[in-house]
Amino acid sequence: LGQDVLPSQTVVYALVAGPYPEVPRALPGLYAFAARMGWVEDGPVREVYLVPPSEVESWDQLVTELQLPVRQGS
């Protein structure tokens, strides 16, 4: 596995519980919130896996932080 340090950036984020394939279900809410704030997308969506699969008994116990980088719209 590789790693990198990302530059500081404003993000809209949500914590999503459950299996990894279900994480994108939070995207419509992130985009809606960003739009209400007058922000626009400013980079690729990020997924941060907060609970590793090796530490759970069920996929329902996984937790992912979904981040949408944003900037002030014009």
N, C-alpha and C positions, 0 to 999 in steps of 0.2 A: 504494500500500500504506500501511496505517496501522500505528502502533505504540503501545504503552502499557507502562508499568512496573507489573507486578503486585506486590501486597503480599507480603512474606515469608511463606512458608507451608511446613509440612512436607509433603513429597511422597514417594511410593514411585515409583521410576522404573526404566525399562529402556531400553537401547539396542537398536534394531531395525534390522537391515540388510535392504535389499531395497526393492522397489517400495512406494509409499505405500499402495495398497489392502491390502497385507498387514500393515500396522502393527498393526491391532487384534488380531492373533493373540497379542500379548503381554498383553492385558488379563486373561485368566483367571489368569495367574501373578501379576500385580500384586494382584488382588483376594484371591487365596489367601494371599499373603505378608502383606498388610494384616490379614486376618482372624487369622492366626497371632500377629500382634503385638498384637491387641486394638484395632486401629484401624478406623475407619469412614470412608467417603467423605465429603469435605467440600468439594465443588466440582466443576466440570466437568473432564473429562480434558483434558489439554493435549498438544499435539504440537509439538515443537521440531525444525525441519528443520536438521540440522547440516551436511549436504552438499548444496549446491544442484544441481538437475538440470543446470544449465549447465556444471558442472565434472566430469561423469562421461561415460564412453563407453557405459555400460550401466546400466539401472535397478537392477541388482543391487548397484551400488556406492553407492546412496543410504543414508544413515544418519539415523534419526529418534530423538529422545529422547521417550519416552512417559511422561507424568507423571500420577499420580493423587493429587490433594490429599487428605490424611487428617488426622484428629484422633483423640484417645483416645476409645474408645467408652465408653458408660455401663454 
